[in-house]
Amino acid sequence: MKKIQLKVKKAEEIDMKLLEQLGAITRLLTPKDLSTVEEGKFGVRTVYATNPQYGGHKLIYVITNRTTSAVNSHPDNEDVLLINSGNPTKPLIFVFAKYPHKEMEPKIASNTLSHKDFIALDIPFNNPRMSFFTVNKDFPHYEVTTSGPGQAPLFWVTEPTNLPLIELSLSEYTIQLERGSYSSAVSS
């Protein structure tokens, strides 16, 4: 048996760039043309989608500068990766329903929906215990930021390749977000 001896070295960015140039990896870097968006807008870019014969999923890059959004769910799970360079951004606020989509609809229809049915979180980036999570299927949610100047928050999502978006109509309800120095209205 022939032996190949490799010396392990601490990785540097130049090493990662070389692997990328060789085609071995793709770094999760902000696409240059989606590094910022106007207030009220968002951008989504598919980084890749797998070959369906191996089980379909895709990786997408999301940047949002929306202060309002529709509440929606998906019929399958999606993974959220709140990774960034550590530079300051406006807050990324996730709003989650506490119940699956089908349990929320009767509450809306019977006019019994309340603040107790939701949770709104300003989730930090780059925190191993909070910044990487799965949004489970059928749970309504959305993400927004605050109005005003500043870098819009950006993040990564992996999900099934053809995952549909199912809007939860809030009918006459409006969700109002408040926290310290910012607030935002949300309705569908």
N, C-alpha and C positions, 0 to 999 in steps of 0.2 A: 504494500500500500504506500502510495506517495503522499507525503505530508505537505500541506500549504500552511505556512505560518503567517498569520496576520497580526499586525500590531494595532491595538485599539487606541484611538485618539479621541479626545473630546471634540465633538462636532462644532464647527463654526459655520457661519452663514455661507461662506464660499463653498464649503462641502455640500451644503444643501442645494446651492445653485448648480453645482456640477452634476449632482444626481438629477436635477430637473433638466439640464441641458442634454443629458444622456437619455432622457425619456423614462427614467426609472420611477420618478415621483412627480407629483404636482403639489406644490405648496399651496396652502389655503391663505392666499393673500387677497386683499381688496382689489377687485378689478378697477383699473385706473379710471374708466369711464363711469363707474358707479361709486366713486368715493364720496360723492355728495349729491343730494337731491333738494329741490325746492321744498319749502314748507307746504304741507298738504299733499305731498307726493311720496311715492315709494318706488323702489326698483327691485326686481327679482331677476337673477341670472342663474340658469342651470349650469353648473360646473361640469357635471357629467350625469349620464343615465346609463345604467347597466344593460347588458344584453339580456333580454327577457328569458332566454333559454336557461340562464343561471339564477333566475329570480330577480324580478325588477325592483330596483330602487334608484333614487337619484340624490345628488347633493346639490343644494341650491344656496346661493348667497342672497341675503335680503338686506336692504337698507330702507329705513322708514323715517320719514319726517312728517308723518300723519299725526294729527291731533284728534281725529275722529276715525272710526272704523265700524264696519258691520261686525256683528257677533257671528261666528261660524264654527262648524265642527267638521270632522273628517270621519269616514267609515273605517279608518285604520290608523295606527299610531304614526307619529312623526317625532323625530329626535331633534332637539334644539341644542345648539352649541354656541354659547355666548363667549366667544373668543375674540379678543381684539389686541391691538398693539400696546394697550395700556395708556394711550393718549386719551384725554378727556372727551366725553361725548355727552350729549343731552341724555336724560334718563330713558331707559327702555322699560316701559310699563306694560306688563302682561295682566290682562283681566281674564279670570277663569270662572266659569260657572261651577258651582259645587255639585251639580247633578248632570247626568247625561242629557243629551238633546231631547230625547222623548219624554223625560221627566220635567223638563223646563216648559215645554209647549202647554201642558194643562195649567201650569201656574200662570202663564201669560193669558190663556183663554179665560181662566176663572178670576183674573184680576187680583191674584194673590202674590205676585212676584214682588220681592223686596230686596233690600241691601243684604239681607242674610243669605241670599242665594248666590252671591258672588264674592270673589276675593280679588283685590287689585294689588299687584306687587311691583316694586321697582327692584328688579333682580340684578345683582352685580355681575360684572364680567369677570372672567378668569378666576373664578372661585371653584375649586374642585368639588366642593360639597353642594353648590347651588347653581352653577352656571351651565351644567350639562344635564338635561333631563328629557324624558319622553312625555309628550302630550298624548294621553291615551285616547283611543278611538271614541268617538261620539260625545266628547266633552267640549261644549262651546267655549270659545276663547277668542281673544284678539290682542294685538299689540299696538301701542301708540307711543308717542313722545310728547314733549311739551312744545309750546309755541315759542318763537323768538330765536335769537342767534345761537350758533353753536353747531358742532359737528353732529349730524344725524347718527343715531346708533345703527350699527350693522352687525349682522350675525349670520350663522350657518344653520341650515336645516337639512336633515336627511329624511326621506320619506319614500313611500312606494311611487314608482314612476308615473302612474296615471291616477294619483290620488285626487278625488273630487272634493270640492269645497261646498259645504251645505250651510246656507245662511239660516240663522235662527231669527225669525221676524219678531222683534220686540213689540210690535203693534203700536200702542200708544205710549210705551215706556221709553224713557231716556235715561242713560247712565251718566252720572256726573262724577268725575274724578277730582279729588282734592287731596293735597298734601303740602303742607308748609307753604312754600312760595309758588306752587304751580297748581293749575286745575285745567280740566279739559272736559268737554261734553261729548258724549257718544250716544248715537242712536242708530236705528236701522230703518 
